[in-house]
Amino acid sequence: MEKKEPIDKRSKADRVLRMYDLLMRGKVINKAAAGQKFGVDEKTIQRDLDDIRCYLNERVNDFGIQNELIYDRRKNGYRLEQEEGMRFSNEEVLAITKILLDSRAFTKDEMMQMLDKLIECCVPPQNQSLVSELIANERYHYIEPQHHRVFIDKMWQIGQAIHEKKCIEIGYERTKDKKVVKRKVEPQAILFSEFYFYLAANIEGIDKEKAFDVANDAFPTIYRIDRILELQVLDEHFNIPYKDRFEEGEYRKRIQFMYGGKLQRTKFWYKGTSVEAILDRLPTAKILKEENGKFLISAETFGKGIDMWLRSQGDYVEVVKN
């Protein structure tokens, strides 16, 4: 004897919301199957679908979002034809998952959850297994960062504090000696570079003469967010005149190596095979001249991080003394 699926008795509102959720996830609704599932006849399901269609039409008028409920004869049911401009394509989702995996910015559990949600929410059901297969090897061999810390909640708190211009108090684990120091700061921006998220912030109540190499440094200090062990958003607001506002886009071009310090200009000869890679690595870089396949390049960066990077390029780079 065939086992019947139990009837899911719900109110009209619950039933419509359930079907709408299924449609938004790319599922197909067959009226007979839905009627049997919810314990109602096909005419009732048709009225529910008509209500969903009316709601979708109202969304077009209110928000300009064009999602259409259509009958798919091949699949013998109703599905949602979503506006293409509002969704990621399969190709875009694949590219995003590859970038996310390569960032190695999160613990393994966090990364796997993000990938699952991204594929589930953004890829049509018929292509989900293909996208999952294309990244399966990288998922299996994913290596999480050595700090093994979950910090997304702190990053969101910092983002809200930046938006509301609120000071924050942090307990920060220093790199050099692992000592946790207290700092009261004015958060300016969240940045990402090579496996880590960073906070750019102005420090309050510290003797810069003793604490910093550049005592009169007017630019924000850089903190790795995973090293922020304690965080409290204060009720105290800070104010920065518009003309003095922190422009993270311009700052980001010059702080490729996440080292604080004064702005400096560096010149070097590049003798490698791909000058485009150098220009991409240093957004402020300019080619001053070319001689016999060598390029004289000038770049503006903050701090001494560029010195270590240039040394890592070996014989491909020759620094020009100022």
N, C-alpha and C positions, 0 to 999 in steps of 0.2 A: 504494500500500500504506500502510495506516494505521500511523503511528509509535506504538509502545507506550511508555508511561511506564516508566522504569527502576524495578525493584523495590528498595525500601528495606529491606534485610535488617537487622533489629535484634533484640536479645534481648527477652524478654518484658518485663523491667523498663523498657527504653528505649521499647518500643512503647506500654506503658500510660502512661508519663509524657508521651510525645508526644501521645497522644490526650487525656489530661487537660488538657494545656496548650491544645490546640485548643478543647476544651469551655469552658474558663475564658475564652477570648477570644471566645466567642459563636459558634463555628463548629458546623456540623452534621456528624455522622459517619454516613455510609452504610456499612453492613457490607460490601457487595460491593466498593465502591470502596476502603475501608480494607484489606480482605483482599488486593486486587490490589496496592495500594501497598506493603504490608509483606510480601507473599509468603507469606501464610497463608490458611487457609480461613475462611469466615464463622463457623463454630462457635468458632474460636479468638478471633476478634474479639468474639463474644458473651460468651465467658468473660472477656475483658479488660474489657468494659463492665460485667459483673457485679462484677468486682473493684473497679472505680471506684465503682459504686453502694454496695458494702459500705464503702468508705473514706468516702464522703460520709455514710453513716449513722453511722459512728463519730465524725465531726466534729460531728454533732448532739449526741451524748452527751457529747463531751469539751469542746466549745466553744460549743454552742448555736447553731451556724451551719447553717441549713436550706437546703441546695442539693440539688435533686432532679434525677436523670437521667431524662428522659422521652422517649418515642417520639413524634415529630411526624409524623403521617401526611401532612400537606400538604407537608412538606419531605422526606419519605421518608428520615428518619434520626433519630439521637438528638441531643438538645441538652440543655444545662443550664438548668434553671429556677432562677435564683438568687434568694435571699431579697431582696425589694425593699428592706428596711430597711438592707441592707448595701451598697447600690449607690446611686450618684448617678442621679437621673432625667435625661432629656434636657434638661429645663428647667434643672435645677441646673447641669449641665455648661456649658450655654450661658451662664448667668449668671456662672459662675466664669471662663470664658474671656474674657468681656467685661471683668470686673474686672481680670483679669491683664493684658490688653492696655492698659487705661486706666492701670494703675500705672506703666507705662514704666520699670520698675525694673531691667530686665536688658538685656544686649546683644541684638541681633537674633537671633543664632544661638541663644543660650540660650532666648529667648522662643519661637522657632519649635519647638525641640525639646520644650519643656514642653507647648506646645499640642498637638503631634502625639501625645505620650505620653498626655496627658489624654483626648483623643478616642479614641485606640486602646484604652485600658484601660477607659474608663468608659462609652462610648456603644455600644449594640448595633450590629453591622455594618450593618444596614439603615438606620440613621439617621446614620451617620458622615458621609456625603457632604452631607447636609442641614445638619448643624452646621458642617461645614467651609465650606460655601457662605455661611452666615450671618455668618461672621467673616472671609471671604476679603478683603474690601475693607480692613478694619482691619489685617489681616496684611500686605497689600501696602504700605500706607502707614505701617507702624510705624516710629517714629523712636526709636532707642535713646538712652540718656542720654549726655550730652556727655563723661563721663569714659571711656567705652568699656572699662570694667574688669570682669573676671570676679572675683567675690568670694564665691561660694556656698561654696566650700571653707573659706574663712576664717570665714564665718558659722557653719558647722557646728562648726568647732573652738572658736569662742567659746561656742556653745551647750553643748558638752560641758564646757568649763571652768566655765561657770555652774553646771551640774548637779553637778559634782564639787567646786565651791568652790575652784578653783585660780587662782592669780594668773597674769596674762599680761603679757608685755612686748611693746609695740608700737612701730613706727616710724610716726608719724602726720604726714601732709602738712597743714600748717596752711592754712586758707583765705586768710588775709590776705597771706601772703608766700610761700606754696608751700614754705616751709622744712620739712624733715622733723625732727621732734623725737622723742626717746625717752621713753617713759612706761612705768612699771610700775603696773599697775592691778588692782583687784579687780572683775571683771565682774559686773554685777548683772542686766541684762536686755537683750534685743534688741527694738527698737521699729521701726515703719515709719510714715513720714509723707511724703506728697507726693513721690513718685519715689525716695526714699532709705530705706535701712535704717540704723539708728543703734544704737550701743552705749552703754548707760548704765553708768558704772563709777566706782568710787572710786579716786582717785589716791593713790599712795604716794610718799613721798620728794620732795615738792615744796614750795617756799615759797609758800603761798597768799597771803601778804601782797603778794608781788610779781607772782604769776601771774594772780590773779583780781581782778575788780572787787569781789566780795563775799568778803572774806578768811575769814570764819567760816562759809562756805556748807557746810552739812552734807549737801546733796543731791548725787547723782552728777553727774559731768561727762558731757556728750554728745559722742560721736564719730561721724562718718559712716563707716560700715564700708568704703565704697569708697575712702576716703582712708587706710585702714590698709594701708600698703605692706609692712610687715614684721610678722610675728606669731609669737610663741613662747609656747607654754603651759609654764609652769614647774611644778616638782614641789612648790613651796611652796603650802600651803593657807592660806586665810583663814577666819576664823570670825566670824559675826555672831549675837548672841543673838536668840532667836525674837522677842522683843518689839521688837527694832530691825530686823527683817527688812525688806527692800525690797519693798514692795507695788506692783508695776508697774501693776496695774489702777487703783489710786487715783492713782498718779503720772501715769499716762497721761492721765487726765482733765484734768490741769492743765498739761501740757506739749505743747500742741497745735502749737507753732511751733518745737520743737526748739532752743530757746535756754535755756542755763543761767542761773542767777541766783536771786534770792530770790523767795519766794512773795509775790504781790501781789494785791490786790483792785482791780478796775477797774469803774467805773460809766459807763454811756453811754446816751443816748437813741437808739433805732433808729426811723427814719422810712421804712423800705423797705416792700416789698410782701409779704415772706415772713419772718415772725419765726421760723418753724420752721427755716429754713435757718441762722439764727444760733444757735438752741439746739442744732442738730445739730453745728455747727462748734465750739461751746464747751460740752462736756458738763457743766461746772460752772455754766453760766449759769442765772440765775433771773430771772423777770420780777417786778420789785418793784411796778410799777403801770402802768396804761394810761391815756393821756389823748388823746382826739381822734385815735385811730389811731396814736399814738406809744407806744413801749414803753420804760420805764426798766428797764435790765438790769444786773445785777451778776454778775461772773465772777471766779473765782480762777485765776491762771495763774503759771507760773514765767517769770522773765526779761522782756526787753523786746520779744519777738517780737510780742506782741499790739498794741503801739503802732504798729508798721509795718502790721499787718493792718488796724487801725482806720482809719489814714490812707488805705488803699487803698479803703475803702468810700465815700469822697467825702462828698457831702451827705446820704447816708443815715444817717450817724452823727454824733452830737455828744457828745464826752467831757465827763463831769461832773468837775470838779476836786474832789479830796478836801480 
